[in-house]
Amino acid sequence: MRSDLRLGPLLGSGRTADVYALDDPEDGTWVLRRYRDDDGYGDAPAEAAVMEHVRGHGYPVPRVRPTHKRTDLLMERLSGPTMLQAFGDGLIDPWDAGVTLARLLRDLHALPPRLSTDPAVRVLHLDLHPDNVMLTPAGPRVTDWANSEEGPPGLDWGLSAVILAQVAVGDEPLAEPAGAMLAALLDGNAREVTAEGLAEARRRRAANVTMTTREVEVLGDAEELIRGLLS
């Protein structure tokens, strides 16, 4: 990464990071994703290494370039809405969104791990939900690999299910479509959501510092909804 890159307009903000355009015609196909450094969250070089590993095996992620800074990830600029935005604009059906999430999880867990030699271990995204999938002209692309680890696939399925279920049991307008996405995610995939993975997913969501009080309060109802769909 050149040291003289200038940040352009803010393109978007999440719970832990901001995404900026680059104010340079030569770098118009790249954006800078910068973690806010107030709580030590994020490790951009480690995230980039995981993304390059899975991309090297054909998984749909943006290209990345090294920055040598823990807070900064230089990433290919993608065109198209997130899956969440596409749903809001009526471009994708909730069931189709859930089916796509399930396929992305299955495809990810079919790849070899980057570090482990344990045959039961796979690369895990651990935050795969509709706002972390961009629907580009070339197909879906998975973003935000900050939480990625290597481990049992059941944990990945459990976390995606819990994230959707937390919305589904709430009182927001997205509750009903989130429930449909969750049902589609789990349809035919009951064996993927292990008891251990679901329990650990709930524990991690409860300990996540970005969760609101209300999001933590509904975890019991969220788990009950998931178990009902799995039975």
N, C-alpha and C positions, 0 to 999 in steps of 0.2 A: 504494500500500500504506500502510495506517495505521501510524504509528510506535509505537502502543501495543499491537500484537499480542503475545499471550503464547503461547509454545510449549506444546503439550500433550504427550501421550505420543509416544515414538519409535515410528514405524510400521514402519520398515525401514532397513537399512544396506547399502550396496554397497561397492565397492572405494574409491570416492572421495567419497561423499556420504551423508548421512543424511536421512531423510524424517520430518517431525514433523506430528502433528495440530495444529490451532490451538485453543487453550483459550478459545474465544469462540463462543457460540451463533450469532452473526451470520455467522461465517466457517466454519461447519461443513462447507461444500461445497468447502473449499480446504485444501491442505496446503502446508507449506513444505519445499522441497528445498534443503538447505544443503551446499555443498561444504566439505570440511575444508580449512582455509586454510594447511596446513603445507607444501604444495609448489607453491602457486600454480595448482593445477589448476582448470579450469572458468571459464567466463565466462557467468554467468547472463543478463545482458541480451542478449548475442549469441545465446544459445540460444533465448531467448524470441522474438527477432525471426525466427529461422528457423521456429520452431513456428507463429507467427502467419501467416507467409507461406504455408506449406504448408496450414495449416488454412483459410486464405482461398480456397484452390483445391480445397477439399473433401477433403483428406487427413485420415485419422483420428488426430488427436492431441488431448491434453487442452487445454483453454483455459488460458491463462496471464495473469498480471497483473504489471506491472513493479514491481520493488523498488528499483531504482537502486543495488543492491549487487552486486558481482561474484560473491559467494558464494551469493546467495539467489535462489531462483526460487519464486514463488507459483504454484501449479498446481491445477487442478481436481481434486478428490478423486474417484477412480474406484472403482467397485465391481466386484468380480470378481477372479479369480486371474490371475497371470501365466501365459503359455503353459507355462512350465516347471512351475509348480505344478499346472496343470491336467493335464499329462501325468502327474505324480506321483500325482495323485488319480484317474487313470483316466478323465478327462473328455475327452481328446483323443488321437487316434491319432498316433504319430510321423510317419507319412506325411502325414496331413492337416496337421500342424504345418509340415512342410517346404513343402507346397503353399501354405499361407497366407503363409509368409515370402517365397516367390517372388512371389506376387501383390502383396504389400506393396512389394517392391522394384520390380516393373514399374510399379505405380501411381505410386510416388514419382518414378521417372525419366520419367514422362509429363508431369510438371509443368514449367512454365518456371522457370529459375533466378531467384533474387531479385536478383542483382547482375550476373552475366555477360551479355554480349551474344553470346557464342560459341554457335552452334546445337548444338555437340557437347557442351556443358557442361550438367550437371543438378545439382540439389540432391542431395547424398549424405548418408546417415545415418552410415555407417561404423562402426556397432556394432549392427546389426540381428540379434538372436538371441532365443531363446525367453524369456529373462528380461527383455527390454525390450519385450515385447508383452503387454498386458493384455487379457484376454478379458472384456469387459463385456457386459451385456444388449443393448447397442446395436451390438455387434460389436467387433473388435479395435481397440485404440488403441496407438499406438507412442510409447514414452517414451524418455528419456535421449538427448537430441540434443547432448550436450556435444562429441562428436567431429565434428559435421557440418561439411562443407565443400561447395564447388561444384567439380565436376570430371567426369572420364569415368565413366559408370556401371559400367564393368568393374571399377573399384576397389571399389565397394560390393559387387558380387557376389563378388569375390575375398575380401573381408574376412569376409562372412557365411559363405562356404564354409570358410575357414580356421578360423574360430572353432568351427564345428561339427566340423570334421575333427580339431582338437586334442583334443576330447573323445572322438571316435570311435576314435582310435588309442590312447587311454589304457586304464587298467585299472580304471576306476571303473564302478559299476553303470549309469551313463548311457551308456556307450560304445556299446552295441548300438543303443538308440533314437536316439542322435545320428547314427549311421551311416545309419539309415533316414531321418531328417530331411534329412541331406545329400543322399542319393540323390534324394529328392523335390524338394529345392531345385533340383538340377541337371537333373532330368528335363525334357527339351525346351527347356532353357535353356543348352545348351553354348556357343552363340554369344555369350552375355552375359558369360561369364568369359574375358576376354582374357588373353593371355600377360603383357602389361605389368601388367594389374590384379592378377593372381595374384602376380607377383614383388614388386610394391609392397606388397601385402597381407602377404606373408610378412615383408618387411623391417620394416614398421610393427609387426607383432606382436612381432617379435624385439626391437624398440627400446622397446616399451611398458613403462614402469616398474612397472605393476601385474602384469605376468606373473611367475609363479613360475619357478624354474630348470627344473623339470620341464616346464612348459608351453612354454618355449623349446626344450628338448631335443627335443620331439616334432614340431617344425615340419617337419623333413624328411619324416617319415613322413606327416604330415598332407597335405603337398603331393603326395606320391606317391599317396595315396588319392584326392585330388581328380582328379589327372590320369588315374588309372585309370577313374574314373567318367565322365570327359569323352571318353574314347577310344571 
